[in-house]
């Protein structure tokens, strides 16, 4: 039976039932990932890597020696930033392995199941202090098994040219942000206020819920599509297609710089919220303190709030023939992010050695979220439209390279500067890097315009 013959009936918002299953599975997987992300740096800096605990962590001496052999003596905060950066970076590299295994050997469904089960084990292992590094390794590998294949299954629910596919991915993206929003509120609260191990255990429970949803909805999912080596796939790219590919590759560097700044949310911004922010809701009136991890819920909540307005704005601009093209939108994404870090730098400078109001952080998250909406989905759409059809999966994997290099390793490296600089200076450096990213995109826009406006569908 072919994938199309197996497509289930429409039952939810005019879409196949399989979309509901993938929505729920993705939501709980992102709940687990962002719950882990909200806790990791705080857990390392405030607990696990302190004397009395670090001695019990398997492979701690070897991992410390590895990083210090490359970068010199590291403080606890610097070492923690490198661990966080390596983890978040490799998370975006492993989908290449998961996609290859699914396409050539196991199919999407079985590979995704391996990923879900493996991630559940990884999160539960995080509840044991000594298993930090084996747990992170399992999470990195098995997330790659999951992420690529559930995302590809969304598209496999529809026939080629089905107009519902774009809206299906928009619905699926909502699942991502629902999970990202509730994760810090649940996992973060348990980890920060009850015990770190409870937070990581809750992330593991999230993966078990994802597993249950996926298995219950197994028969609604599309049949596995194993790759067939066709003559069409072997046909080399023509001159015009190569120009489009090279034009897309030219955007990797500026996007890498942007992601290195954006991902400071889970690293330095988390530490700043903990140590340098007055988290009382209304000082002197309501002195209840906002848990540090809750700040990680601001970004997905604001995505819900802002996206409809921006979509409406772009629709009006398109009607009036004034909508900026994809590259100009990405420039605006860089600009919003730069302003967000200038704002927090100014607040830190005005506060001096005192703590600043949590409202400044709320304003920071509002601006950086606007930058994300203007950049992240736009870049994904650009790659999907411009890439030659027969290598679109490969090019979508290339689109994650900035997340891998920038959102992982470069942001971890930048995080090691935190203790050696004043806080305003650090934030201004991050703002400057965002500006550089925007300027590079702006300089590339005109020469690359003829190649980035073509579609090879």
Buried (B, 14 or more C-beta within 10 A) or exposed (E): EEBBEBBBEEEEEEBBBBBBBBBBBBBBBBBBBBBBBBBBBBBBBBBBBEEEBBEEBBBBEEBBEEBBEEEEEBBBBBBBBBBBBBBBBBBBBBBBBBBBBBBEEBBBBBBBBBBBBBBBBBBBBBBBBBBBBBBBBBBBBBBBBBBBBBBBBBBBBBEEEEEBBEEBBEBBBBBBBBBBBBBBBBBBBBBBEEEBBBBBBBBBBBBBBBBBBBEEBEEBBBBBBEEEEEEEEEEEBEEEBEBBBEBBEBBBBBBBBBBBBBBBBBBBBBBBBBEBBBBBEEEEEEEEEBBBBBBBBBBBBBBEEBBEEBEEEBEEEEEEEEBBBBBBBBBBBBBBBBBBBBBBBBBBBEBEEEBBBBEBBEBBBBBBBBBBBBBBBBBBBBBBBBBBEBBBBBBBBBBBBBBBBBBBBBBBBBBBBBBEEEBBEBBBBBBBBBBBBBEBBBEBBEEBEEBBBBEBE
